[in-house]
Amino acid sequence: MIINGEQVSPTENTSAPSRNAEWTLADFLSTYRYWAVFFSSLLLAIGGQGFSTVFPVISQMTGNSAQTIGIFYSGSTLGWVAGAFLAFIVASRHGRSALISPLLVCAILAIAFLPAPALWGSPVFLFLFGMVFGTVRAVFPLAIAIFLVGGRPGKIDFSCALTLMSTTILLSAFAPIGASWLYGLDLGAVPVVSGLLACLLLAVILLVPAGNLAFDEAPRPRHKPLAPRRRSPLLVAIILITPPILIFLMAFGVHLFQANDADVASSPITLLLALLVFTIAVAALIYLAYWVYRIHGELAGAAQSQRLLTPLAAMLIAILVPLGLPVLVMTLGDLLNERARDRGRGGLMSIAWLGIWSFILPPVAIAMIQNAANDSYVMGSDTV
């Protein structure tokens, strides 16, 4: 097919406008909207998981039968259909409304219960509440994937951005503990529903300032370069792997002595050793933060790239965000391999092995990154 004098493949979408540059993981993590969706999703996962765990107990305490409880879960299942509709039809154009609207409806129904606990005996209310509850829990993961795809990221950047989002599900595993504690306050549903309501409203507050949640504009340029500096990969690995080894040895030693009926747990020597190990662990954590800060700045100093976070943002994510460090290590490895290929060399490391070590033993993966970074600095100086 020929359009405006140019040959165009029939499989190409000729109606789509020209798109901006591809978003990288660093671009996503440098925006408020990403973290607004992350924390609102976390609040929803915590509130939803906690409420779902305690709901059967609450319902039975109010005299509902097992069939009545099933009505709520039937509505929740149907809510996934409504959530999919919102995600695929509405979220692509009105992302914030697609997330906030079901949150507000669910909050209104939760508020309606507080002055009228008898509503839990109404099948109609339970089905309606279950459907809205299911819609809220369905729309977030589907809409988040749509938002990220809109930025046209590469495979690794998209996978890492979505993996960080998925950690909200892991953190929600602790929600049943909190929900059980709330239920035990007065053996009623009001504290649990109040906790769910608080999570819903906080999620709305986070999303309101986020504006357009789609990543359909050009990412903002950002760089904080630092002077590249070579380090010993072996020394970096030893510093970071020492605390886990010491903790294991100390725990094994205490267990061994206790098995021989020796009371060493309260010994002053044991307490001093524990304090020493704790101090070494804190020092290693500080060094990890320092290394993440420096490596991002140094790689930006060697060659600026939109795939690099600013050093401060990278440090905070590595320390505070679950799975943040493995994800950052994977993106750094992919970046270093890409730079090596651009200079006519093969990849500096295996991404598969880097991913395995990132989750099994992060100090080894960090040493691999440091070694590749050292080589990239040499290649950079050779090409100047």
C-alpha positions as CSV (number, residue, x, y, z in Angstrom):
1,M,0.0,0.0,0.0
2,I,1.3,3.5,-0.9
3,I,0.4,6.5,1.2
4,N,1.8,9.9,0.5
5,G,4.4,8.4,-1.8
6,E,5.7,5.9,0.8
7,Q,5.4,2.2,0.9
8,V,3.4,1.1,4.0
9,S,3.0,-2.5,5.2
10,P,-0.7,-3.6,5.4
11,T,0.0,-4.8,9.0
12,E,1.0,-1.4,10.2
13,N,-1.5,0.8,12.1
14,T,-1.7,3.8,9.7
15,S,-4.3,5.5,11.9
16,A,-2.0,5.7,14.9
17,P,-0.2,9.1,15.4
18,S,3.5,9.3,15.7
19,R,4.5,8.3,19.2
20,N,7.1,9.9,21.5
21,A,10.2,8.2,22.8
22,E,9.9,4.9,24.6
23,W,9.6,5.0,28.3
24,T,12.2,3.3,30.4
25,L,11.9,1.8,33.9
26,A,13.8,4.9,35.2
27,D,11.3,7.2,33.5
28,F,8.4,5.4,35.1
29,L,10.0,5.4,38.6
30,S,10.7,9.2,38.2
31,T,7.0,10.2,38.0
32,Y,4.5,10.9,40.8
33,R,1.8,9.0,38.9
34,Y,3.7,5.7,39.0
35,W,4.1,5.9,42.8
36,A,0.5,7.2,43.2
37,V,-0.8,4.1,41.4
38,F,1.8,1.9,43.3
39,F,0.7,3.0,46.8
40,S,-3.0,3.2,46.0
41,S,-2.7,-0.3,44.7
42,L,-0.9,-1.3,47.9
43,L,-3.6,0.2,50.0
44,L,-6.3,-1.5,48.0
45,A,-4.5,-4.9,48.3
46,I,-4.1,-4.5,52.0
47,G,-7.6,-3.4,52.7
48,G,-9.2,-5.9,50.3
49,Q,-7.2,-8.9,51.5
50,G,-7.8,-8.1,55.1
51,F,-11.5,-7.6,54.6
52,S,-11.9,-10.8,52.5
53,T,-10.1,-12.8,55.2
54,V,-12.4,-11.7,58.0
55,F,-15.7,-11.3,56.1
56,P,-16.9,-15.0,56.5
57,V,-16.4,-14.6,60.3
58,I,-18.2,-11.3,60.3
59,S,-21.1,-12.7,58.3
60,Q,-21.5,-15.7,60.5
61,M,-21.5,-13.5,63.6
62,T,-24.4,-11.6,62.2
63,G,-26.4,-14.8,61.7
64,N,-25.9,-15.2,57.9
65,S,-25.9,-18.7,56.4
66,A,-23.2,-20.1,54.1
67,Q,-25.4,-19.4,51.1
68,T,-25.7,-15.7,52.0
69,I,-21.9,-15.5,52.3
70,G,-21.7,-17.1,48.8
71,I,-23.8,-14.2,47.4
72,F,-21.1,-11.7,48.3
73,Y,-18.4,-13.8,46.5
74,S,-20.6,-14.4,43.5
75,G,-21.0,-10.6,43.2
76,S,-17.3,-10.2,43.6
77,T,-16.6,-12.6,40.7
78,L,-19.0,-10.7,38.5
79,G,-17.3,-7.5,39.5
80,W,-14.2,-8.8,37.7
81,V,-16.1,-8.5,34.4
82,A,-17.0,-4.9,35.2
83,G,-13.4,-4.2,36.2
84,A,-12.2,-5.6,32.9
85,F,-14.6,-3.3,31.1
86,L,-13.4,-0.2,33.0
87,A,-9.8,-1.2,32.4
88,F,-10.0,-1.9,28.6
89,I,-12.7,0.6,27.6
90,V,-12.4,3.6,30.0
91,A,-8.8,3.4,31.4
92,S,-7.2,4.0,28.0
93,R,-8.7,7.5,27.8
94,H,-9.8,8.4,31.4
95,G,-7.3,6.4,33.5
96,R,-7.8,8.3,36.8
97,S,-11.6,8.2,36.5
98,A,-11.5,4.5,35.8
99,L,-9.7,3.9,39.1
100,I,-11.3,6.5,41.4
101,S,-14.9,5.9,40.4
102,P,-15.2,2.3,41.7
103,L,-13.2,3.3,44.8
104,L,-15.7,6.0,45.7
105,V,-18.7,3.7,45.1
106,C,-17.1,1.0,47.3
107,A,-16.4,3.6,50.0
108,I,-20.0,4.9,49.9
109,L,-21.3,1.3,50.4
110,A,-18.9,0.8,53.2
111,I,-20.0,4.0,54.9
112,A,-23.7,2.8,54.5
113,F,-22.9,-0.2,56.6
114,L,-21.5,1.6,59.6
115,P,-24.8,3.1,60.8
116,A,-26.8,0.1,59.6
117,P,-25.1,-3.2,60.4
118,A,-28.4,-5.1,59.5
119,L,-27.5,-4.5,55.8
120,W,-25.2,-7.5,56.1
121,G,-28.3,-9.7,56.2
122,S,-29.6,-8.3,52.9
123,P,-28.7,-10.5,49.9
124,V,-29.2,-7.5,47.6
125,F,-26.7,-5.4,49.5
126,L,-24.2,-8.2,49.8
127,F,-24.3,-8.9,46.1
128,L,-24.0,-5.2,45.2
129,F,-21.2,-4.6,47.6
130,G,-19.4,-7.8,46.4
131,M,-19.7,-6.7,42.7
132,V,-18.2,-3.2,43.5
133,F,-15.6,-4.8,45.7
134,G,-14.6,-7.2,42.9
135,T,-14.6,-4.3,40.3
136,V,-12.1,-2.4,42.4
137,R,-9.8,-5.3,42.8
138,A,-9.9,-6.2,39.1
139,V,-9.5,-2.8,37.5
140,F,-6.2,-1.9,39.2
141,P,-3.9,-4.7,37.8
142,L,-5.5,-4.5,34.3
143,A,-5.4,-0.7,34.1
144,I,-1.9,-0.6,35.4
145,A,-0.7,-2.9,32.6
146,I,-2.5,-0.6,30.1
147,F,-0.9,2.5,31.5
148,L,2.6,1.0,31.3
149,V,2.1,-0.3,27.7
150,G,1.1,3.2,26.7
151,G,4.6,4.3,27.3
152,R,6.0,1.7,24.7
153,P,8.7,0.4,27.1
154,G,11.0,-2.4,26.1
155,K,10.4,-5.9,27.4
156,I,12.7,-5.7,30.4
157,D,11.6,-2.2,31.4
158,F,7.9,-3.2,31.2
159,S,8.6,-6.5,33.1
160,C,10.5,-4.7,35.8
161,A,7.9,-1.9,36.2
162,L,5.1,-4.4,36.4
163,T,7.1,-6.6,38.8
164,L,7.5,-3.7,41.2
165,M,3.8,-3.2,41.1
166,S,3.1,-6.8,41.8
167,T,5.0,-6.5,45.1
168,T,1.8,-4.9,46.5
169,I,0.3,-8.4,46.4
170,L,3.2,-9.8,48.4
171,L,2.8,-7.1,51.0
172,S,-0.9,-7.7,51.3
173,A,-0.1,-11.1,52.8
174,F,0.3,-9.3,56.1
175,A,-3.2,-7.8,55.9
176,P,-5.0,-10.7,57.5
177,I,-3.0,-10.1,60.7
178,G,-4.1,-6.5,60.9
179,A,-7.7,-7.4,60.0
180,S,-7.8,-10.0,62.7
181,W,-6.5,-7.5,65.2
182,L,-9.1,-5.0,64.2
183,Y,-11.9,-7.6,64.4
184,G,-10.7,-8.5,67.9
185,L,-11.1,-5.0,69.2
186,D,-14.9,-5.5,69.8
187,L,-15.6,-8.7,67.9
188,G,-17.6,-6.8,65.3
189,A,-17.3,-5.6,61.7
190,V,-17.1,-1.9,62.3
191,P,-13.3,-1.7,62.9
192,V,-12.6,-3.9,59.9
193,V,-14.9,-2.0,57.6
194,S,-13.5,1.3,58.9
195,G,-10.0,0.0,58.1
196,L,-11.2,-0.9,54.5
197,L,-12.8,2.5,54.2
198,A,-9.6,4.3,55.3
199,C,-7.6,2.4,52.7
200,L,-10.1,3.3,49.9
201,L,-10.1,7.0,50.8
202,L,-6.3,7.2,51.1
203,A,-6.0,5.6,47.7
204,V,-8.4,8.3,46.3
205,I,-6.3,11.0,47.9
206,L,-3.2,9.7,46.3
207,L,-4.7,9.4,42.8
208,V,-6.4,12.8,42.7
209,P,-3.2,14.9,42.2
210,A,-1.8,12.3,39.7
211,G,-3.6,13.9,36.7
212,N,-3.4,11.8,33.5
213,L,-2.2,8.3,34.4
214,A,-1.3,7.4,30.8
215,F,2.3,7.6,29.8
216,D,1.7,8.9,26.4
217,E,3.9,12.0,26.4
218,A,7.7,12.3,26.1
219,P,9.5,11.4,29.4
220,R,11.2,14.2,31.3
221,P,15.1,14.3,30.8
222,R,17.0,13.8,34.0
223,H,20.7,13.2,34.8
224,K,22.9,13.4,37.9
225,P,26.3,12.4,36.6
226,L,29.2,11.5,38.8
227,A,32.8,10.9,37.9
228,P,33.3,7.1,37.0
229,R,35.4,5.2,39.5
230,R,36.5,1.6,39.3
231,R,36.1,-0.7,42.3
232,S,37.0,-4.3,43.1
233,P,34.0,-6.5,42.4
234,L,35.3,-9.1,44.9
235,L,35.6,-6.5,47.7
236,V,32.1,-5.2,47.0
237,A,30.7,-8.7,47.2
238,I,32.6,-9.5,50.4
239,I,31.4,-6.3,52.2
240,L,27.8,-7.1,51.3
241,I,27.8,-10.9,51.9
242,T,29.6,-10.7,55.3
243,P,26.5,-9.8,57.4
244,P,24.3,-12.7,56.2
245,I,27.2,-15.1,56.8
246,L,27.8,-13.8,60.3
247,I,24.1,-13.9,61.2
248,F,23.8,-17.5,60.0
249,L,27.0,-18.6,61.9
250,M,25.8,-16.9,65.1
251,A,22.3,-18.4,64.9
252,F,23.8,-21.8,64.1
253,G,26.2,-21.5,67.1
254,V,23.5,-20.5,69.5
255,H,21.3,-23.3,68.4
256,L,24.2,-25.8,68.7
257,F,25.0,-24.8,72.2
258,Q,21.4,-24.8,73.3
259,A,21.0,-28.4,71.9
260,N,23.8,-29.3,74.4
261,D,21.9,-27.7,77.3
262,A,24.2,-24.7,77.4
263,D,22.5,-21.4,78.2
264,V,24.4,-19.0,75.9
265,A,21.5,-16.9,74.7
266,S,21.7,-14.6,77.8
267,S,25.5,-14.7,78.0
268,P,27.2,-11.3,77.9
269,I,29.6,-12.6,75.2
270,T,26.6,-13.6,73.1
271,L,25.0,-10.2,73.5
272,L,28.2,-8.5,72.6
273,L,28.6,-10.6,69.5
274,A,25.0,-9.9,68.5
275,L,25.7,-6.2,68.9
276,L,28.8,-6.5,66.7
277,V,26.9,-8.4,64.0
278,F,24.1,-5.8,64.1
279,T,26.6,-3.0,63.7
280,I,28.3,-4.8,60.8
281,A,24.9,-5.4,59.1
282,V,24.0,-1.7,59.5
283,A,27.3,-0.7,58.0
284,A,26.8,-3.0,55.1
285,L,23.3,-1.6,54.5
286,I,24.8,1.9,54.4
287,Y,27.5,0.7,52.0
288,L,24.8,-0.8,49.8
289,A,22.9,2.5,49.7
290,Y,26.2,4.3,48.9
291,W,27.0,1.8,46.1
292,V,23.6,2.1,44.5
293,Y,23.9,5.9,44.7
294,R,27.4,6.0,43.1
295,I,26.9,3.4,40.4
296,H,23.9,5.2,38.9
297,G,25.7,8.5,39.0
298,E,28.9,7.1,37.6
299,L,27.2,5.3,34.7
300,A,25.4,8.5,33.9
301,G,28.8,10.3,34.0
302,A,30.3,7.7,31.6
303,A,27.3,8.1,29.2
304,Q,24.0,9.7,29.9
305,S,20.9,7.5,29.4
306,Q,17.2,7.8,30.0
307,R,17.4,4.3,31.5
308,L,19.2,5.6,34.5
309,L,17.5,6.9,37.6
310,T,19.0,9.8,39.5
311,P,21.3,8.5,42.2
312,L,19.1,9.6,45.1
313,A,15.9,8.0,43.6
314,A,17.8,4.8,42.9
315,M,19.1,4.6,46.5
316,L,15.7,5.1,48.0
317,I,14.1,2.5,45.7
318,A,16.8,-0.1,46.4
319,I,16.4,0.3,50.2
320,L,12.7,0.9,50.6
321,V,10.8,-0.8,47.8
322,P,10.3,-4.6,47.9
323,L,12.2,-6.2,45.0
324,G,13.6,-2.8,44.2
325,L,17.2,-3.8,44.3
326,P,16.9,-6.9,42.0
327,V,14.9,-4.8,39.5
328,L,17.5,-2.1,39.5
329,V,20.3,-4.6,39.1
330,M,18.6,-6.2,36.1
331,T,18.1,-2.9,34.4
332,L,21.7,-1.9,35.0
333,G,22.9,-5.2,33.5
334,D,20.8,-4.7,30.4
335,L,22.1,-1.2,30.0
336,L,25.7,-2.3,30.3
337,N,25.2,-5.0,27.8
338,E,23.6,-2.6,25.4
339,R,26.5,-0.2,25.8
340,A,29.0,-3.0,25.0
341,R,27.1,-4.0,21.9
342,D,27.0,-0.4,20.7
343,R,30.8,-0.4,20.9
344,G,31.0,-3.5,18.8
345,R,31.5,-6.0,21.6
346,G,29.4,-8.8,22.9
347,G,27.4,-8.7,26.1
348,L,29.4,-8.2,29.3
349,M,27.2,-10.6,31.3
350,S,24.4,-13.1,31.1
351,I,21.1,-11.5,32.0
352,A,19.6,-14.9,32.9
353,W,22.4,-15.5,35.5
354,L,22.2,-12.0,36.7
355,G,18.5,-12.4,37.3
356,I,19.0,-15.6,39.2
357,W,21.8,-14.2,41.5
358,S,19.7,-11.0,42.0
359,F,17.1,-13.0,43.8
360,I,19.2,-15.8,45.3
361,L,22.3,-13.9,46.4
362,P,22.2,-10.2,45.5
363,P,25.9,-9.5,46.5
364,V,27.0,-11.7,43.6
365,A,24.8,-9.9,41.1
366,I,26.1,-6.6,42.4
367,A,29.7,-7.8,41.9
368,M,28.8,-8.7,38.3
369,I,27.4,-5.2,37.7
370,Q,30.5,-3.6,39.2
371,N,32.8,-5.8,37.1
372,A,30.8,-4.9,33.9
373,A,30.8,-1.2,34.9
374,N,34.6,-1.3,35.3
375,D,34.9,-2.8,31.8
376,S,32.5,-0.2,30.4
377,Y,34.6,2.6,31.7
378,V,37.7,1.2,30.0
379,M,35.8,0.8,26.7
380,G,34.6,4.3,27.0
381,S,38.1,5.7,27.4
382,D,39.3,3.6,24.5
383,T,36.7,5.1,22.2
384,V,37.5,8.7,23.1
